[in-house]
Amino acid sequence: MLLQVKNLRCGYGSLEVVHGASLHVCTGEIVGLLGANGAGKSSLLKAIVGLLQPWSGEVLIDGRPTTGQPPWRSISNSTMLVPEGKMIFADMTVRENLLIGGYHNPDRALQMDIVLERFPRLRERLHQLGGTLSGGEQQMLALGRALMARPRLLLLDEPSMGLAPLLVKEVFAEVQKMRDLGLTVLLVEQNATATLQIADRAYVMETGEIIQEGAAADLAHNPEVKRAYLGKGGHGPGASSGQEGGGVGPKSEVRSPKEIRNPKSEDTKPQSWNAACSATEVDRLRPSGSAYFLGSNEYSAFGLRISDFLRTSAFGLRIWQEDSAGKAQKLHPPAPSTPFA
């Protein structure tokens, strides 16, 4: 067993983020760690490599405890982390980024040929600045930089984040090929479908705890996996509103911002100003019949006429009033007296 994590607790300041998580990764496996944003996945990876000191629990690599060791010792333990967001050196060339990844590797020249053979696109851009690469190329550079250290255990944190669908397939294909190189991979991802297609086993993490584990094929058909992505208020396939713990009932329906911006049915359309106001308020606030509010569904006038402005403004109230028939009638104030009359 290459990696063991036992009852790990860690956090930031006084906030505990990971609550007694336990997992293991055997040699030659691809193991997925799934969960929604804020579940504690990245914090768990940081604790494994020493970037975040655990509060309690153990991390063992090859049976040797590594808890409390400085982060640079993880390289000596043949463990490399590819952090979320790629984190390449944007003002350095592709070649320089790769050389930094193989700083502790005495055979880095030979290893660079292996990496460039694995990622031929990087060979084409060897002398190009890392910050000028596309998102997919930067992710390849981040993977290649980690491979330069010849690790046995590779920790990948959200490698598909921000990539186009075609590039996501390419990155996951490369992760799958890494097993052929003798690598062991712990893959942290929100893309459950792609992860479970290439992983041997997987864990599901929710609010700092491991709530599911098992073979990837079994978890792919488990409704609890979908619930973990939506949080405690989410529902798996076929679940009804409010049935699960913390479920969202009919009165507290949650809609995505996209659905609110682009309603597709009458139920999701926001009410107009006229519909939101009472009939009395509408009659009082509505100007003349030719100019209606912008929120009205029946009229598309974009503004008020000058007469409407005079009626509804503080200035207009002094020179306009309604007669007994409800029509606006202009008042003719007396002519001002001249001081020299």
C-alpha positions, -999 to 999 in steps of 0.1 A, spaced: 0 0 0 17 32 -12 -4 58 6 -24 56 38 -43 85 55 -57 77 89 -83 98 107 -68 131 94 -80 163 108 -68 197 96 -80 232 89 -71 269 88 -69 289 120 -96 277 143 -118 264 114 -116 226 109 -120 217 73 -112 179 72 -129 159 99 -111 126 104 -107 115 68 -92 81 60 -82 66 26 -56 45 10 -40 41 -24 -23 10 -36 6 9 -60 -4 12 -96 -39 24 -89 -58 55 -101 -80 65 -72 -105 93 -75 -115 117 -47 -148 133 -57 -168 161 -40 -183 195 -45 -165 228 -39 -157 233 -3 -158 196 6 -121 197 18 -105 178 -11 -77 203 -18 -70 207 20 -66 170 23 -40 169 -5 -21 198 10 -20 179 43 -6 148 26 23 167 11 29 189 42 17 222 29 -10 221 56 0 207 90 -25 181 103 -41 186 136 -43 149 143 -41 117 124 -14 101 103 -1 101 67 21 71 57 39 66 24 53 32 19 45 25 56 66 54 68 49 83 87 54 117 70 32 138 93 50 170 104 76 168 77 84 200 56 68 201 21 100 197 2 105 162 18 75 150 -2 98 151 -33 122 128 -14 93 105 -8 86 104 -45 53 123 -41 44 152 -63 14 175 -62 0 192 -92 -20 221 -76 -53 235 -86 -50 263 -112 -19 249 -128 5 273 -109 32 273 -136 58 301 -137 43 324 -163 74 345 -169 97 315 -175 99 294 -207 85 259 -210 120 245 -208 128 264 -176 95 252 -160 104 216 -168 140 220 -155 127 234 -122 104 203 -118 134 180 -122 157 200 -99 163 170 -76 165 145 -105 201 138 -116 188 124 -149 166 154 -157 179 156 -193 168 121 -200 136 127 -181 129 158 -202 130 137 -234 105 113 -219 82 142 -209 84 159 -243 77 126 -260 46 122 -238 36 159 -245 48 167 -281 30 200 -280 54 212 -253 83 204 -276 69 228 -302 67 255 -275 99 247 -256 112 283 -257 78 300 -253 69 317 -221 46 297 -199 21 325 -195 15 327 -233 3 291 -235 -33 281 -238 -52 267 -208 -48 231 -220 -11 236 -228 -5 251 -193 -21 220 -178 1 198 -198 31 218 -187 20 214 -150 17 176 -155 51 175 -173 68 195 -146 56 170 -120 67 141 -141 102 156 -143 108 146 -107 100 109 -116 75 105 -88 59 73 -77 28 90 -63 11 118 -82 -15 140 -66 -37 158 -91 -59 186 -79 -87 195 -104 -67 190 -136 -98 196 -158 -108 229 -143 -113 257 -168 -106 235 -199 -127 230 -230 -144 196 -232 -120 183 -259 -90 193 -238 -106 176 -207 -108 143 -226 -71 148 -237 -60 154 -201 -79 124 -187 -64 103 -214 -29 114 -204 -37 106 -167 -48 71 -177 -15 66 -197 5 76 -166 -5 43 -151 15 26 -179 45 45 -167 43 29 -134 27 59 -116 1 58 -88 -24 86 -91 -47 102 -65 -71 123 -86 -92 151 -70 -120 161 -93 -155 174 -96 -160 158 -130 -174 125 -116 -182 110 -150 -148 113 -164 -130 103 -132 -150 72 -127 -143 61 -162 -106 59 -157 -103 53 -119 -100 19 -102 -116 30 -70 -130 63 -57 -140 81 -25 -167 107 -22 -161 136 2 -187 159 16 -182 187 42 -148 173 52 -158 137 56 -155 106 35 -191 94 30 -187 68 2 -160 46 -11 -158 16 -34 -151 5 -69 -155 32 -96 -180 11 -115 -202 8 -84 -201 45 -75 -209 55 -111 -245 42 -105 -248 53 -69 -274 81 -64 -255 92 -33 -226 104 -54 -249 130 -71 -263 140 -38 -227 147 -25 -221 171 -54 -253 191 -47 -247 192 -9 -271 180 17 -299 198 0 -294 180 -33 -314 151 -46 -304 120 -65 -322 107 -95 -359 101 -87 -358 118 -53 -386 142 -44 -382 176 -29 -375 177 8 -372 140 13 -335 139 22 -320 156 51 -317 193 46 -337 190 13 -350 221 -3 -388 222 -1 -412 237 -26 -413 271 -8 -375 274 -9 -368 264 -45 -333 272 -56 -326 281 -92 -293 286 -109 -284 321 -121 -286 310 -157 -322 298 -152 -331 332 -137 -314 351 -166 -329 329 -193 -363 317 -182 -378 290 -203 -413 287 -189 -439 309 -175 -432 296 -140 -396 308 -141 -403 343 -156 -398 371 -132 -429 391 -125 -432 425 -141 -434 457 -120 -471 459 -127 -477 424 -115 -457 429 -83 -476 460 -73 -512 460 -61 -539 474 -83 -543 505 -63 -505 513 -65 -505 507 -102 -534 531 -108 -517 557 -86 -482 553 -101 -491 546 -138 -487 577 -161 -508 584 -191 -521 556 -213 -495 559 -240 -464 553 -217 -462 523 -195 -436 509 -172 -406 491 -186 -415 458 -168 -449 456 -186 -453 426 -209 -480 444 -230 -462 476 -239 -427 483 -250 -424 521 -245 -390 530 -231 -398 562 -214 -423 588 -203 -436 617 -222 -428 652 -210 -463 656 -197 -460 623 -178 -427 635 -163 -443 668 -152 -472 649 -136 -450 625 -116 -421 648 -107 -421 672 -77 -420 701 -102 -450 688 -121 -471 685 -90 -470 723 -86 -484 731 -120 -506 701 -128 -536 687 -111 -565 663 -119 -600 676 -124 -631 659 -112 -630 636 -143 -595 624 -134 -579 641 -164 -547 661 -160 -554 699 -162 -527 725 -163 -529 753 -138 -522 789 -150 -504 806 -122 -509 844 -120 -485 865 -139 -456 875 -116 -456 911 -107 -427 931 -120 -408 950 -93 -408 981 -115 -446 983 -121 
